[in-house]
Amino acid sequence: MTLRITHHDSDRVPRFVLLAPVILLIGACATIPDDAFRLSESALETRQLQTREYEGVTEIEILSASSAVLQDLGYALDEVEKELGVLSASKRADAKNAAETAGKIAMDVADCLLTIFLGCESDSFQSSKDVQDIKLTLVVLPDLDNSNAHTVRVTIQRVIWARNGELYDQETVNDADVYQAFFDKLSKSVFLEKESG
Amino acid sequence: MRILIVMTLLVLAGCATQTAAITAGGSQVELRQMQTREYDTLDKRGTLRSVVATLQDLGFVIDKADYELATISATKLQNYEIRMTVIVRQRDGDRLSVRANARFNEKPIEDPKSYQDFFSALDKAMFLTLHKVD
């Protein structure tokens, strides 16, 4: 039994060594995806869900209403450029999702059982999500057709970290509900800003 | 073993040409050319706003924006990371030049196609801005 395993292992090592340069080649010289700088087919749809129009308020009023909302949501402002209507903010938040974490733990346990002989107690549950760094940009643009109106576009990205400190995922948030929730809060804030101003 | 050496050489050769290109003669001019586009306008604000709008369209988040220095820095996160810096400068008194440079993960992008794609997206946004000015 033991002999057979040893034989198997010695068979595998040279194959891995042969593969290593290929993996290096792919990893080190990874090419840029074709669509990295191209508008995707869903670009218009994405733009719509990330954009709202506000009438009868100034750019500055929208920017201050936005920073108030971001403060409400616990963001720190990283960059404000009122000349260009740009505002960037970020926060670190919990990324744990009960259902996902449970699934991940189950997988880790299964992994653990499979590799029981190698010892895995330090690795268990470590690959589940832990925290996420969220970065948000809000841009106010004067409407080209209506001088009294401004469009507000928000884009959100996040980096999710696993409990073992490794990168879990990085993505642009495209969930319509997230943007809807944000704009609901912003609309209220713009209204308050207008009233108080 | 021989295969291993050949493969390792291939890896080294594949990556070496990319780094060598940075200091090789003539490539500096080429790089600037592919990274730069000129527009017949003096509307710095409109140009910068078009750059920001284009970057947002392409899925970037703005890290820094400075009107005075006319610079924009942005990041795109997908399964990869692209960082891009755009600088707008006045040229010959009647034109603005837009220069963009980007890196893909840890490597500078030196492939003309990426910049062509970026500028063709920017052209569309600039078209709207310029026609607004007229």
Boltz contact constraints between the chains, C-beta under 6 A:
constraints:
  - contact:
      token1: [A, 21]
      token2: [B, 7]
      max_distance: 6.0
  - contact:
      token1: [A, 21]
      token2: [B, 8]
      max_distance: 6.0
  - contact:
      token1: [A, 21]
      token2: [B, 11]
      max_distance: 6.0
  - contact:
      token1: [A, 24]
      token2: [B, 11]
      max_distance: 6.0
  - contact:
      token1: [A, 25]
      token2: [B, 11]
      max_distance: 6.0
  - contact:
      token1: [A, 28]
      token2: [B, 15]
      max_distance: 6.0
  - contact:
      token1: [A, 29]
      token2: [B, 14]
      max_distance: 6.0
  - contact:
      token1: [A, 29]
      token2: [B, 15]
      max_distance: 6.0
  - contact:
      token1: [A, 32]
      token2: [B, 104]
      max_distance: 6.0
  - contact:
      token1: [A, 32]
      token2: [B, 114]
      max_distance: 6.0
  - contact:
      token1: [A, 37]
      token2: [B, 114]
      max_distance: 6.0
  - contact:
      token1: [A, 37]
      token2: [B, 117]
      max_distance: 6.0
  - contact:
      token1: [A, 37]
      token2: [B, 118]
      max_distance: 6.0
  - contact:
      token1: [A, 38]
      token2: [B, 117]
      max_distance: 6.0
  - contact:
      token1: [A, 39]
      token2: [B, 57]
      max_distance: 6.0
  - contact:
      token1: [A, 39]
      token2: [B, 121]
      max_distance: 6.0
  - contact:
      token1: [A, 43]
      token2: [B, 57]
      max_distance: 6.0
  - contact:
      token1: [A, 79]
      token2: [B, 64]
      max_distance: 6.0
  - contact:
      token1: [A, 81]
      token2: [B, 65]
      max_distance: 6.0
  - contact:
      token1: [A, 81]
      token2: [B, 67]
      max_distance: 6.0
  - contact:
      token1: [A, 83]
      token2: [B, 67]
      max_distance: 6.0
  - contact:
      token1: [A, 84]
      token2: [B, 48]
      max_distance: 6.0
  - contact:
      token1: [A, 84]
      token2: [B, 65]
      max_distance: 6.0
  - contact:
      token1: [A, 84]
      token2: [B, 67]
      max_distance: 6.0
  - contact:
      token1: [A, 86]
      token2: [B, 62]
      max_distance: 6.0
  - contact:
      token1: [A, 86]
      token2: [B, 65]
      max_distance: 6.0
  - contact:
      token1: [A, 88]
      token2: [B, 62]
      max_distance: 6.0
  - contact:
      token1: [A, 135]
      token2: [B, 61]
      max_distance: 6.0
  - contact:
      token1: [A, 137]
      token2: [B, 61]
      max_distance: 6.0
  - contact:
      token1: [A, 137]
      token2: [B, 62]
      max_distance: 6.0
  - contact:
      token1: [A, 139]
      token2: [B, 52]
      max_distance: 6.0
  - contact:
      token1: [A, 144]
      token2: [B, 132]
      max_distance: 6.0
  - contact:
      token1: [A, 153]
      token2: [B, 56]
      max_distance: 6.0
  - contact:
      token1: [A, 155]
      token2: [B, 56]
      max_distance: 6.0
  - contact:
      token1: [A, 155]
      token2: [B, 61]
      max_distance: 6.0
  - contact:
      token1: [A, 157]
      token2: [B, 61]
      max_distance: 6.0
  - contact:
      token1: [A, 157]
      token2: [B, 77]
      max_distance: 6.0
  - contact:
      token1: [A, 170]
      token2: [B, 77]
      max_distance: 6.0
  - contact:
      token1: [A, 172]
      token2: [B, 59]
      max_distance: 6.0
